[in-house]
Amino acid sequence: MRVDVVSIFPDYLAPLGLSLVGKAAASGVLDVRVHHLRDFTHDKHRSVDDTPVGGGAGMVMRPEPWDEALRTVAPEGARLIVPTPAGRPFTQALAAELAAEPRLVFACGRYEGIDQRVVDSARERMPVDEVSIGDYVLAGGEVAVLVMVEAVARLLPGVLGNPDSLVEESHVDGLLEYPVYTKPAVWESREVPPVLLSGHHANIVRWRRDESLRRTARNRPDLLDRLPASSFDDRDLSI
Ligand SMILES: COC(=O)c1ccnc(N)c1
């Protein structure tokens, strides 16, 4: 997968060279390229923003540099992702969808955002998703790109040492993941749940599902509402 990121703060994307994503890039599974938006300006001041039409506070990012950048960086076949608080929610399902794409381009907005005509124009050439990583506002899209690229990269074949880790994790089966424990069996008088030491696989599986349901009911009851009734058996209702 090739990933291109356009930003006025390219250094913000340096963490993409580290850890899991960095290893994926080094192994060739991921080809990450960061571009400075100001390289697509032609005035003396390399300006990328201007005052909002219709008034209002702040500045809006000009269409011309963005259009040139995206036409240069995002050829046919790429999928454009625009991080914005006004976007559709970024979810594990969307991460999985994006992980199947051969080429992603991320446009990092700053100020009050990018002139909407840039997105409208790009939509005539490629799939465009305006995506939010949560119900809060950031100073720019760069942090959201770090989040999304990591969530996508870890799903790519060969990136995670043990792909089984992807099977039982939060949001994969619609539930939050169960609590995990390691040695020692007793730590500061706190015991690991005995069932986990029982060696009884079926009981361990049952206990873990019960804990997933309890954690989901406590922290994300909205997720339970989305699950089909067939996801639950009679025992679940007693939790
Ligand atoms: C400037 O971008 C943002 O503030 C942003 C991007 C993606 N998700 C958010 N929740 C905010």
The ligand as an ORCA input file, in Angstrom:
! r2SCAN-3c Opt
* xyz 0 1
  C      -8.490     19.727     11.837
  O      -8.917     18.372     12.000
  C      -9.623     18.070     13.136
  O      -9.839     18.915     14.003
  C     -10.148     16.704     13.247
  C      -9.846     15.748     12.268
  C     -10.387     14.469     12.434
  N     -11.159     14.152     13.486
  C     -11.447     15.075     14.416
  N     -12.247     14.727     15.467
  C     -10.938     16.374     14.335
*
